[in-house]
Amino acid sequence: MQDRVKKSVEAPSRKVVRAVPIGWGKSELTQFLEIAEQQTLASFVILPRWVQALELIDANLTTNAPTYFHELDAPRQTAAKLFIRAFGTYRAACRLALSGQVFEATVLTRSVIESGVYAWACGHSQEHRDAWNARADGDAQRSEAKRKFSWSGLTTLLKAVAPNLAERVAALYQETIDNGAHPNVEGVLLSSEVNPISEDRYSVSPLFIHGDEAVLLVILALIRAMELVYGLLELTIGDRLRILGVDRRVDEERRFVIKLIEDFERDATP
């Protein structure tokens, strides 16, 4: 099994004793899962401020979702369910990103964007909401839902309401695809290693786990995706978010992230 593991790090720690099932770590798969967990802890130590940014987003959106959607009117219930799906996928993407599974995290980042746009469309348009809710009723309804929820159609719908947001959604969505959210040359190259072994023979090995530089890049994409989801959420239940003061907390989160990016770009400048 080919893995890229970060250098060991030292940090203040606490000892946790846990029972491990018999057989755990005996197979290639469970060894990989163990390495992925160790990588997550390493990312927590090496990239503490970036992890803090992920935690802020989670606290502002995922953790407080039950409050945002409490006693919601019927037309926005479908949107709420899809936004919650985006928040759940965000947590899964965080898990993969911090463990170094950047290719797989990119796939989920795309899913976060899709769920957010679907959610907004269902909150904005009765036709889209009806098509979504009737999707499982038969072949005709499934075909209609596919037509309504074509990506080009959704981005056109969003552009008519929020052109700047629609442009940013389209750009990041395409970026995730280019980085492997759909199988393509660039994305596959990120997750494999090719070594020549003779003039016309090669060895191809998978790269399951990447180091902290790649982790940081996928974290940045995930943060941008959730910023877009918040914009879509604001279009849908902006009145509630303002009453609850979420807009102020998100502004604080944005300032924190902007400072992180500025520091990152400054440190990266020769």
Protein Blocks (a to p, Z undefined) as FASTA:
>chain_A
ZZddddddddddddddddddehihkamklmmmmmmmmmmmmmmmmmmmlmmmmmmmmmmm
mmmmmmmmgoiafklmmmmmmmmmmmmmmmmmmmmmmnopamlmmmmmmmmmmmmmmmmm
mmmpmklmmmmmmmmnomklmmmmmmmmgfklmmmmmmmmmmmlmmmmmmmmmmmmmnop
agcfklmmmmcccddfbfkbccddddfbdcfklmmmmmmmmmmmmmmmmmmmmmmmmmmm
mmnommmmmmmmmmmmmmmmmmmmmmmpZZ
